[in-house]
Amino acid sequence: MLVFNPVFRQAGNVSLVQFGTDYADTFNYIAFRKASQKGLISITEVDSSGNVNSLMIDNRSDEFVFLSDGDLLQGAKQNRVLNTSVLIEPNSKIIVPVSCVEAGRWRYTRRDFGESEFYAPSNLRRVKQVAVVTHLREGHGHRTDQGKVWDEVSNYASLHKESSPTSDMLNTFEKKKHIFDRDLNDIFPEAHTNAVAIFIGRKLVSVESFNSRQVYSQYFEKLIRSAMMDSAVHHDDRTMNKKDAYLKLERFISKLTEIDFEKHKAVAAGEELRFASDEMTCYELSYEGKTIHFAALLSSEEKRDKIYRDSRGMIVINFGHFKGRIFRDILRNDYDYAMRIMLSPELSEVMKRELFEEALRYAPNR
């Protein structure tokens, strides 16, 4: 993934870097919202009895239609969230795997599902994707652990001090929506962008991109509202600055080249690349070699890189003999060891360059 024309924005302790990618607008497709507004797509229970973990999508349009794994679907017998992103082929029907986010209802409120204005929280999506990777490896398809999904829904409501008679995740969002929407007035999708990196406090929590700039703009508000909801319970009042945000994004993109992805057939059109660890889940939906949707969801647990900057902006070494020491001090007191750190195979090229620039500024004259 190549990054073009990054733009930094901030609202409270949520910071964004919007950017363009090298694959922007290389494939023609539309989002569920547009197809639904035209009456050309429907999402329903698989039959009159229903199945908690499956839904039917009927695409009656002549276009590919996209839905994200973060989409919360509202209606029918109970509200659901997609287990994975899907690209539905023109004029086709398909059964897709979903998880329930409303444990206390199993009755119709309407015959089909509509798009909600909310997006699943980052940690819920991460929990889903870890389970999906495990089940795909075992040959069980794009299943999640429904019990863990319900636990996440319950924990989220508890963190926000909300409750619902049907244990509905959407209820939590709806009750808090007014608090965060005023901040959305000052943040908008930049015209040239199709991707965003989101920080809460000083931690990178997600990176998400869409092939289509228009589809990105349609998802943007939901993505940011979800991040703001997350920020309210993460209790990280630190703020990110533009320079550090760009640097952290650059480091992340560099790390992607080191990941050993697993390849799987997608639920609908295309194929997927997936990776899951304790720190991050990462997946890409592509079609005919073109990225349609990419999402990396990072753990809310704080885990420092091999080098990081402290609250004063100083580079701290986080490995080896001088772990926990400020690099500037190492340069002054043990120049030769500082040079060995800069050449360490444990560091990415981006990190090595950052240390080199620091050395040019602060190394003693030799």
C-alpha positions in Angstrom: 0.0 0.0 0.0 1.4 3.4 -1.0 0.3 6.5 0.8 -0.4 9.7 -1.0 -1.3 13.3 0.2 -1.9 12.6 3.9 -4.2 15.0 5.8 -4.2 15.2 9.6 -7.3 16.1 11.6 -8.2 16.0 15.3 -11.3 16.0 17.5 -10.7 15.6 21.2 -8.4 12.6 21.8 -9.3 11.1 18.4 -6.9 11.9 15.6 -7.1 10.9 11.9 -4.7 10.7 9.0 -6.7 10.5 5.8 -4.8 9.5 2.7 -5.0 8.3 -0.8 -3.7 4.9 -2.0 -2.2 3.6 -5.3 -5.4 1.5 -6.0 -8.0 4.2 -5.5 -10.9 4.0 -8.0 -9.5 1.1 -9.9 -12.7 -1.0 -9.7 -16.3 0.0 -10.2 -18.7 -1.0 -7.4 -21.2 0.6 -5.1 -22.0 0.4 -1.4 -25.1 -1.2 0.1 -26.5 2.2 0.9 -26.7 3.3 -2.7 -28.2 0.0 -3.9 -30.7 0.1 -1.1 -31.8 3.7 -1.9 -32.5 2.5 -5.5 -34.5 -0.5 -4.2 -32.1 -2.8 -6.0 -30.9 -4.9 -3.0 -32.5 -6.6 0.0 -31.2 -8.4 3.0 -33.6 -10.8 4.7 -33.7 -13.8 7.0 -32.8 -17.0 5.1 -36.4 -18.2 5.5 -39.4 -17.7 7.7 -37.9 -19.5 10.6 -34.6 -17.6 10.4 -31.0 -18.6 11.3 -29.1 -16.5 13.8 -25.8 -16.8 12.0 -26.9 -16.5 8.3 -28.7 -13.9 6.2 -29.8 -13.8 2.5 -28.6 -10.9 0.2 -30.4 -10.4 -3.1 -28.6 -8.1 -5.4 -31.0 -7.2 -8.2 -28.7 -4.5 -9.7 -26.3 -4.6 -12.6 -23.4 -3.6 -10.3 -21.1 -5.1 -7.7 -22.4 -4.2 -4.2 -20.1 -3.9 -1.2 -20.8 -4.4 2.5 -18.2 -4.1 5.3 -17.6 -6.4 8.2 -18.3 -3.4 10.4 -21.8 -2.9 9.0 -24.5 -3.2 11.7 -27.7 -4.4 10.1 -31.0 -3.4 11.7 -34.4 -5.1 11.4 -36.0 -8.5 10.8 -35.9 -10.9 13.8 -32.8 -9.4 15.4 -30.0 -7.0 14.6 -26.8 -8.5 13.2 -23.3 -7.6 12.1 -21.5 -9.1 9.1 -18.7 -11.6 9.9 -16.6 -10.4 7.0 -16.7 -7.9 4.1 -18.4 -9.0 1.0 -18.6 -8.0 -2.7 -21.9 -9.2 -4.1 -21.9 -10.0 -7.8 -24.5 -8.3 -10.1 -27.9 -10.0 -10.2 -27.1 -12.6 -7.7 -28.4 -14.1 -4.4 -26.1 -15.3 -1.7 -26.2 -16.4 1.9 -23.7 -14.6 4.1 -22.4 -15.4 7.6 -23.4 -12.9 10.4 -23.3 -12.6 14.2 -26.1 -11.5 16.5 -25.7 -8.2 18.3 -29.2 -8.2 20.0 -29.5 -11.4 22.1 -32.9 -10.6 23.6 -35.1 -10.4 20.5 -36.2 -13.1 18.0 -39.3 -11.6 16.4 -39.9 -9.5 13.3 -39.9 -5.7 13.6 -39.8 -5.5 9.8 -39.4 -8.1 7.0 -35.9 -7.1 5.9 -32.8 -5.3 7.1 -31.8 -1.7 6.7 -28.4 0.0 7.0 -27.9 1.5 10.5 -25.9 4.7 10.9 -23.4 3.0 13.2 -20.3 0.9 12.7 -19.2 -2.0 14.9 -16.6 -1.0 17.5 -13.0 -1.8 16.7 -12.6 -4.4 19.4 -15.8 -6.3 18.5 -14.5 -6.4 14.9 -11.1 -7.7 16.1 -12.7 -10.4 18.2 -14.8 -11.5 15.2 -11.8 -11.6 12.9 -9.7 -13.7 15.2 -12.4 -16.3 15.4 -12.9 -16.2 11.6 -9.2 -16.9 11.0 -9.4 -19.8 13.4 -12.5 -21.3 11.8 -11.1 -20.9 8.3 -8.0 -22.8 9.2 -10.2 -25.6 10.6 -12.3 -25.6 7.4 -15.4 -24.3 9.1 -15.9 -21.2 7.0 -16.3 -17.6 8.1 -17.8 -18.4 11.5 -17.3 -16.3 14.6 -17.6 -17.2 18.3 -21.2 -16.0 19.0 -20.6 -16.2 22.8 -17.6 -13.8 22.6 -19.6 -11.5 20.3 -22.4 -11.3 22.9 -19.7 -10.7 25.6 -18.4 -7.8 23.6 -21.8 -6.3 23.2 -22.5 -6.6 27.0 -19.1 -5.2 27.9 -19.6 -2.2 25.5 -22.9 -1.4 27.1 -21.5 -1.7 30.6 -18.5 0.6 29.7 -20.9 3.2 28.5 -23.2 2.7 31.5 -26.2 1.8 29.2 -28.6 -1.1 29.1 -31.2 -2.4 26.7 -34.2 -4.8 27.2 -33.0 -6.8 24.3 -29.2 -6.4 24.8 -29.0 -4.5 21.6 -25.7 -2.9 20.6 -27.4 -0.3 18.5 -29.3 0.9 21.6 -25.9 1.9 23.1 -24.9 3.8 20.0 -28.3 5.6 19.7 -28.3 6.8 23.4 -24.7 8.2 23.0 -25.0 9.5 19.4 -25.8 13.1 20.3 -22.7 13.5 22.4 -20.3 12.7 19.6 -22.2 14.1 16.5 -21.3 17.7 17.2 -17.6 16.8 16.8 -18.4 15.3 13.4 -19.3 18.7 12.0 -15.7 19.6 12.0 -14.4 16.4 10.4 -15.2 15.3 6.9 -13.8 13.0 4.2 -11.2 14.7 2.1 -11.9 14.7 -1.6 -8.7 12.9 -2.7 -8.7 10.2 0.0 -9.9 6.6 0.2 -8.3 5.5 3.5 -7.9 6.6 7.1 -5.7 5.8 10.1 -7.4 6.4 13.4 -5.6 7.1 16.7 -7.1 7.3 20.1 -4.8 9.3 22.4 -1.4 8.4 21.0 -2.2 4.8 20.0 -3.0 3.7 16.4 -6.2 1.6 16.7 -7.1 1.0 13.1 -6.2 1.6 9.4 -9.0 1.2 6.8 -9.2 1.7 3.1 -11.7 1.3 0.3 -11.0 1.0 -3.4 -13.7 3.6 -4.2 -13.4 7.2 -2.9 -17.2 7.5 -3.0 -17.7 4.3 -0.9 -15.0 5.6 1.5 -16.9 8.9 1.9 -20.2 7.0 2.6 -18.5 5.0 5.4 -16.4 7.8 6.8 -19.0 9.3 9.3 -19.8 5.8 10.7 -16.1 5.0 11.1 -15.3 8.2 13.0 -18.5 8.0 15.2 -17.5 4.5 16.2 -13.9 5.7 17.0 -15.3 8.5 19.1 -17.5 6.1 21.0 -14.4 3.9 21.7 -12.4 6.9 22.8 -14.9 7.7 25.5 -14.1 4.5 27.3 -10.4 4.1 26.6 -9.5 6.9 29.1 -6.5 8.1 27.1 -6.4 11.9 27.2 -3.0 12.2 25.4 -3.1 13.9 22.1 -1.4 13.0 18.8 0.5 15.5 16.8 0.8 15.5 13.0 4.5 14.5 12.8 4.1 11.5 15.1 0.9 10.4 13.4 2.5 10.4 10.0 5.5 8.5 11.4 3.4 5.8 13.1 1.4 5.3 9.9 4.7 5.0 7.9 5.9 2.4 10.4 2.7 0.5 10.2 2.7 0.4 6.4 6.3 -0.8 6.5 5.4 -3.6 8.8 2.7 -4.9 6.4 5.5 -6.0 4.1 6.7 -8.4 6.8 3.4 -10.1 7.5 2.8 -13.7 6.3 -0.8 -13.5 5.1 -3.1 -16.5 4.7 -5.1 -16.6 1.5 -8.8 -17.7 1.5 -11.7 -17.7 -0.9 -14.1 -14.8 -0.1 -17.7 -15.4 0.9 -18.9 -13.8 -2.3 -16.8 -12.5 -5.1 -13.0 -12.3 -4.8 -10.5 -13.6 -2.3 -9.2 -12.6 1.1 -5.8 -12.2 2.7 -5.9 -12.6 6.5 -3.6 -12.3 9.5 -4.3 -12.5 13.2 -2.1 -12.1 16.3 -2.6 -10.9 19.9 -1.7 -7.4 18.7 -3.6 -7.0 15.5 -6.0 -8.5 13.0 -5.5 -7.6 9.4 -7.5 -8.5 6.3 -7.9 -7.6 2.7 -10.8 -8.3 0.3 -9.7 -8.2 -3.3 -11.2 -8.9 -6.7 -9.2 -9.7 -9.9 -6.0 -8.4 -8.1 -7.6 -5.1 -7.0 -8.0 -4.3 -3.3 -11.7 -3.6 -2.5 -11.4 -3.2 1.2 -8.5 -3.4 3.7 -8.8 -3.2 7.5 -6.2 -3.5 10.2 -7.6 -3.5 13.8 -5.1 -3.2 16.6 -5.4 -4.3 20.2 -6.4 -1.7 22.7 -3.6 -3.0 24.9 -0.6 -0.7 24.8 2.4 -2.4 23.2 5.4 -0.4 22.4 7.5 -0.7 19.2 11.3 -1.5 19.3 11.7 2.3 19.5 9.1 4.8 20.6 8.8 8.5 21.6 8.1 9.4 25.2 5.8 12.2 26.3 8.7 14.7 25.7 9.1 13.5 22.1 12.4 11.8 22.9 13.2 8.4 21.2 13.4 5.5 23.7 15.1 2.2 22.9 12.8 -0.8 23.8 15.1 -3.7 23.3 18.7 -4.9 24.1 21.2 -3.8 26.7 19.9 -0.2 26.8 16.2 -1.0 26.9 14.3 1.9 28.4 17.1 4.4 27.7 16.8 7.6 25.7 18.7 7.2 22.4 20.1 10.7 22.6 21.8 9.8 25.9 23.2 6.6 24.4 24.7 8.6 21.5 26.5 10.8 24.0 27.7 8.1 26.4 28.3 5.0 24.1 28.5 6.1 20.5 29.7 2.8 19.2 26.8 0.9 20.8 24.4 3.5 19.4 25.7 2.7 16.0 25.1 -1.0 16.6 21.5 -0.2 17.6 21.0 1.7 14.3 22.1 -1.4 12.3 20.1 -3.9 14.4 18.1 -6.4 12.3 15.3 -6.1 14.9 14.5 -2.6 13.5 12.6 -1.8 10.3 14.1 0.4 7.7 11.7 3.2 8.8 13.0 2.9 12.4 16.6 2.9 11.3 16.0 6.0 9.3 14.4 7.7 12.3 17.5 6.8 14.5 19.8 8.0 11.8 18.1 11.4 11.6 18.3 11.6 15.4 22.0 10.8 15.3 22.7 13.5 12.8 21.1 16.0 15.2 22.6 14.9 18.5 25.7 12.7 18.0 28.9 14.2 19.5 31.4 15.6 17.0 33.7 12.8 16.0 
